[in-house]
Structure formats: structure tokens, C-alpha cells
Amino acid sequence: RDAGRATALVGKWHLGHARRAHWPQAHGFDHFYGSLGGAIDYFRHERLGGLDWQRGGESVREEGYATDLLGAEAVRWLRALDGQHPFFLMLSFQAPHVPLQAPRERIARHSELPRRRRVLHAMVESMDDAIGRVLAELDASGRAASTLVVFLADNGAGEVARTGGLRGEKGTTYEGGVRVPAALRSPGVLPAGTASDQRLPRD
């Protein structure tokens, strides 16, 4: 924001909720929509019986699956921007974190899987669809070529997910707990379909 970019956090903050001084708007974000905490109910938007769903610092009750609502809000925010204005959008999905919940019709698409994995796949599919809508908006608005998109996770797999044979899982300091996939998209700058195992420099 201090560099002149429009800034928005859409999704899970999870870096402090008890005082407004800890909220996203006090840390560089002009716009906030989503939950201050984590592990909220995807449909009721509650945690431990209390509502945790905000728009611009005010609690709101809305109907809908959290992942779908976050994707729609990100697209809405992008469309409202001046097309030439630089921006930083952080779209922070809770999916596929517990509680494992997804719309029934999406769960039904994966009937060949055990019940818990069926839900997990539906959750990831919902996130993929939401990300696809954001990328489509960047393409349609002509901003894709000037936008770097970074996709990454905050920790390794847990619950019913898999770590691809790596030792450990979420909550451990083994590779399975800290090594995560990442994808970058920058048309005209980064060649499509390439892979890299380059590590970031320590400095």
C-alpha cells in the first residue's frame, strides 16, 4: 500500500483477531473480506459458535460455501479496480483445512473414493474452480501480462492428505511438514509448462 498499490486480503487472516490493531487493515490492506481466524465452518462461517466473517471490518452473515464466496469476492474486487492501477491481492483460502466440508453435489462427483477423501477432493476442486475464475478475470481484463500470480501452501499435508512419500506431515519440521508445491504464472515472462527446483537465496 505504501508503494501506491491497491491492496486487498480476501480469505483467512489468522494472524491475530482479539484487537483491531492486529487486523489486516492495520497491516497494509485497504480491503478485507473473510475470516480473522482459522478452521471456520465453511457454510455457517462460525468458529466455536461465534461468527467469524467480515467485510471491511464489520461482521456480516452471508449464505454460501466459503471457498466460492472468496473466489467471487476476489473477482469483484479486481473488476472494481481502475484497469491501470497497480494492485496486490492476497487470496487466502482456508481449503482444504479442517473441518472437511464441501457442497454435496461436488462430493458426489468423487463417489469412487472413500468418504473422507471424497470430501477432500471436492474441497480442492472448489478451490481450483475459484482460482480459475480469478485467472479468467485477469485474462479478460487484459492484466494477465502485467500480473505475477503465485500459488503456494503454508505447510505440508495433514489429516487425509498425502505428502508424496516425504517424511513427516503438518506440524512437524520434516520435509513432509514444510516442503510445499508452488506455481507461478507470468505470461510473457515465465515460460509456460516449465519446472524449477531452484531455491530462494538465504539473503
C-alpha positions as a printed Julia matrix, in Angstrom:
203×3 Matrix{Float64}:
   0.0     0.0     0.0
   2.83    2.4     0.84
   4.18    1.84   -2.68
   0.91    3.05   -4.2
  -0.75   -0.28   -4.86
  -4.4    -1.02   -4.19
  -4.35   -3.84   -1.64
  -6.83   -6.5    -0.61
  -6.86   -9.59    1.54
  -9.65  -11.97    0.63
  -9.82  -15.06    2.82
  -8.26  -16.27    6.04
  -6.1   -13.85    8.06
  -5.25  -15.99   11.12
  -2.59  -13.59   12.42
  -4.48  -12.01   15.29
  -8.12  -11.25   15.97
  -8.58  -10.04   19.55
  -7.74   -6.39   18.84
  -8.28   -4.21   15.78
  -4.57   -3.37   15.82
  -3.99   -6.98   14.77
  -6.45   -6.92   11.85
  -5.48   -6.82    8.15
  -6.41   -3.15    7.68
  -3.77   -2.21   10.25
  -1.15   -4.13    8.28
  -1.27   -2.71    4.78
  -4.59   -3.91    3.37
  -7.19   -1.41    2.12
  -9.87   -4.09    1.79
 -10.56   -7.21    3.84
 -13.18   -9.88    3.28
 -13.17  -13.24    5.02
 -12.29  -14.68    8.42
  -9.91  -13.39   11.06
  -9.33  -16.87   12.48
  -8.95  -20.32   11.0
 -10.85  -23.6    10.87
 -14.24  -21.91   10.46
 -17.35  -23.77    9.36
 -17.45  -23.43    5.55
 -21.21  -22.89    5.45
 -22.05  -21.1     8.71
 -18.78  -19.1     8.78
 -18.5   -19.68   12.52
 -15.83  -20.94   14.9
 -16.74  -22.28   18.35
 -20.27  -20.92   17.95
 -19.22  -17.37   17.07
 -19.48  -15.65   13.69
 -16.13  -15.06   12.01
 -16.91  -13.47    8.65
 -16.15   -9.84    7.85
 -16.34   -7.27    5.12
 -14.21   -4.19    5.74
 -14.02   -4.69    9.49
 -17.72   -5.35   10.04
 -19.18   -8.77   10.78
 -21.62   -9.99    8.12
 -23.86  -13.03    7.76
 -23.89  -14.39    4.23
 -25.09  -17.59    2.66
 -22.78  -19.73    0.62
 -19.78  -22.03    0.67
 -16.77  -20.07    1.92
 -14.45  -21.07   -0.94
 -17.0   -19.94   -3.56
 -17.63  -16.66   -1.75
 -13.92  -15.87   -1.56
 -13.37  -16.53   -5.26
 -16.36  -14.36   -6.18
 -15.13  -11.52   -3.94
 -11.66  -11.59   -5.49
 -13.17  -11.28   -8.97
 -15.5    -8.48   -7.81
 -12.59   -6.54   -6.3
 -10.49   -6.89   -9.44
 -13.35   -5.71  -11.64
 -13.86   -2.63   -9.47
 -10.24   -1.51   -9.92
  -9.08    1.03  -12.43
  -7.5    -1.18  -15.09
  -4.22    0.76  -14.97
  -3.86    0.85  -11.19
  -1.18   -1.48   -9.74
  -2.5    -3.87   -7.13
  -1.66   -6.58   -4.63
  -4.35   -9.16   -3.94
  -3.8   -11.91   -1.38
  -6.41  -14.62   -1.83
  -6.0   -16.86    1.2
  -8.26  -19.91    1.06
  -8.95  -21.99    4.13
  -9.48  -25.03    1.9
  -8.65  -27.81    2.26
  -8.16  -27.26    6.01
 -10.5   -28.88    8.54
 -13.39  -29.0     9.05
 -13.69  -31.19    5.97
 -16.82  -29.78    4.3
 -17.96  -29.34    0.72
 -21.22  -28.95   -1.21
 -23.0   -32.29   -1.63
 -23.1   -32.08   -5.42
 -19.33  -31.72   -5.57
 -18.76  -34.57   -3.14
 -20.97  -36.78   -5.32
 -18.59  -36.31   -8.27
 -16.0   -38.41   -6.43
 -18.1   -41.4    -5.43
 -15.28  -43.83   -6.3
 -13.24  -42.58   -3.32
 -13.54  -43.31    0.42
 -15.85  -40.8     2.15
 -13.21  -38.53    3.72
 -11.07  -38.39    0.58
 -14.23  -37.7    -1.43
 -14.81  -34.55    0.64
 -11.15  -33.53    0.42
 -11.17  -33.84   -3.37
 -14.37  -31.78   -3.55
 -12.76  -29.06   -1.41
  -9.67  -28.88   -3.62
 -11.83  -28.91   -6.75
 -13.83  -25.96   -5.38
 -10.61  -24.04   -4.74
  -9.33  -24.85   -8.22
 -12.57  -23.55   -9.74
 -12.33  -20.31   -7.73
  -8.72  -19.76   -8.78
  -9.72  -20.41  -12.38
 -12.33  -17.65  -12.2
  -9.71  -15.2   -10.9
  -7.26  -16.11  -13.67
 -10.04  -15.77  -16.25
 -10.78  -12.26  -14.93
  -7.12  -11.28  -15.28
  -7.14  -12.59  -18.85
 -10.41  -10.88  -19.77
  -9.31   -7.53  -18.33
  -6.0    -7.58  -20.18
  -3.98   -7.54  -16.95
  -2.57  -11.06  -17.11
   0.64   -9.99  -18.86
   1.46   -7.45  -16.14
   0.47   -9.63  -13.19
   2.58  -12.18  -11.37
   0.39  -14.88   -9.82
   1.94  -17.01   -7.08
   0.21  -20.13   -5.73
   1.6   -21.87   -2.67
   0.62  -23.64    0.54
   1.56  -22.68    4.08
   2.5   -26.14    5.33
   2.66  -29.78    4.36
  -0.25  -32.17    4.22
  -2.19  -33.41    7.22
  -5.39  -35.3     8.0
  -6.28  -37.47    4.99
  -3.97  -35.75    2.51
  -0.68  -37.2     1.31
   2.9   -35.91    1.3
   4.11  -37.84   -1.73
   6.35  -40.11    0.3
   8.09  -37.33    2.25
   8.79  -37.95    5.93
   6.51  -36.21    8.42
   3.4   -34.11    7.94
   1.87  -30.8     9.01
   3.07  -29.84   12.46
   6.5   -31.44   12.06
   9.77  -29.96   10.82
  10.42  -32.86    8.47
  10.09  -32.33    4.71
   6.52  -33.59    4.72
   5.61  -30.77    7.09
   7.41  -27.85    5.46
   8.02  -28.66    1.79
   5.11  -27.45   -0.32
   4.34  -27.1    -4.01
   4.27  -23.7    -5.65
   3.27  -22.43   -9.08
   3.98  -19.08  -10.73
   2.16  -17.52  -13.67
   3.53  -14.54  -15.57
   2.65  -14.71  -19.29
   5.46  -13.44  -21.49
   7.94  -13.51  -18.62
   7.95  -17.08  -17.29
   7.75  -19.84  -19.93
   4.61  -21.93  -19.51
   4.9   -25.57  -18.53
   8.41  -25.36  -17.11
   9.53  -26.65  -13.72
  12.29  -25.47  -11.43
  13.82  -26.78   -8.24
  15.76  -23.58   -7.62
  15.8   -22.47   -4.01
  15.5   -18.91   -2.84
  18.78  -17.36   -1.69
  19.23  -17.03    2.06
  19.84  -13.27    1.79
